[in-house]
Amino acid sequence: MWQYAREYGFTIVTKDSDFRQLSFLNGHPPKVIWIRRGNCSTDEIESILQQFFADLAAFIADPSVSYLAMA
């Protein structure tokens, strides 16, 4: 998944800390958005992403950053 996202310019949105580690080790692309929530529904994740849409868009557009943690 990492290589696919890198090749096609995708941002990875994940709850898995392994992608955070890959981001620290490899830099970007791809960019990584790590959602730091315990068990939660897909609807809750969607709500988080919608609530912070402007912040996410700014993160994705900024070429100098590679990682964003959200709680």
Number of C-alpha atoms within 10 A of each C-alpha: 10 16 11 10 15 15 11 10 13 17 18 19 16 16 18 12 12 11 21 22 13 14 20 13 9 11 15 18 21 25 25 28 23 20 18 13 11 8 8 8 9 9 9 12 16 10 12 14 16 12 11 11 12 11 13 16 10 10 18 20 10 10 11 9 14 20 22 17 13 13 8
